[in-house]
């Protein structure tokens, strides 16, 4: 679902930024007020997890690949606004450092994976979970279904965006200027890959983590569900001895880093992410690469490890692991800074509103005792 530059018109990209930027501004303000300082490391780790999850390419029977996102998990644990920020940060560095997704198309990618996915996922989660207790198996099911539906909504939007390009932006003779895929090609292909495989991965990831946290870390589950009853006996509220959750989280991230090269085993590439020279022009009914696609592909030329590897394709496993390490370090630090700045701004806004209330001059009449005192010229015994 990482749409590269060239597949979308500049007008479409502008619409993406027009939606994404205000939403990100609201998201930063909201997490500044709702995500407490002790929860910020959790947000940083979850953003890094989103980055790592998107590096795991899964083979699809039609010869392409797809991946989960992890946005549904962040939405369930910390809320959809925190998920928006976490996914948006991961997408930014994927585009800037590794060439995964376009810089011009960044706004649209945020709309699909950072806005649509987590907000749909949390809506489905709340609908299914309803009034169930925090440790109920129903919440595991709700998280899994929410992740599955959220990812497929994002895939549907991606297919629509790609498929609309030939209809809206074409030469006088009808030749597409950007994405060459019609709606009839883009939507079924995107949905096939995600309904069949990637959505299942997103659902299993989200539901599996919630099931684990029900046994190992109830406080983390309660962050976004403060009023939900725990269970019938409240027995699980008692602290349980064992390895600290932060150690488990760090270990899980380390294991994911080591396993990221498994994404290299998936044959083929993701639909809609082909380099122009790799397009099957004859199958698409074209005689040449669309002009806009040729002009804007590779717009950003300053990647550190393009395609998560070294130039020339040497040592792909090492390149993939190094990309994972660099990515989580940069993303983790960035989220920490984001959260600190957002909290500072939210604090300024809160203090400013408090000061305005304290310094405002009421128009109400003076209290009766003050009026009587003023009229009598002295104090009342």
Secondary structure, DSSP 8 states (H G I E B T S, - for coil): ----TTSS-HHHHHHHHHHHHHHHHHHHHHHHHHS-GGGHHHHHHHHHHHHHHTT--EE-TTS-EE----HHHHHHHH-HHHHHHHHHHHHHHHHHHH--S-STTHHHHIIIIIIIHHHHHHHHHHHHHTT--TT-HHHHHHHHHHHHHHHHHHHHHHHHHHHHHHHHSB-TTS-BSS----HHHHHHHHHHHIIIIIHHHHHHHHHHHHHHHHHH-HHHHHTT-TTS---SS-GGGS---SS-HHHHHHHHHHHHHHHGGGGGGS-S-BTT---GGGS-TTTTT-SS--HHHHHHTT-----SSGGGS-GGGTTHHHHHHHHHHHHHHHHHHHHHHHHHHHHHHHHHHHHHHHHHHHH----S---HHHHHHHHHTS---
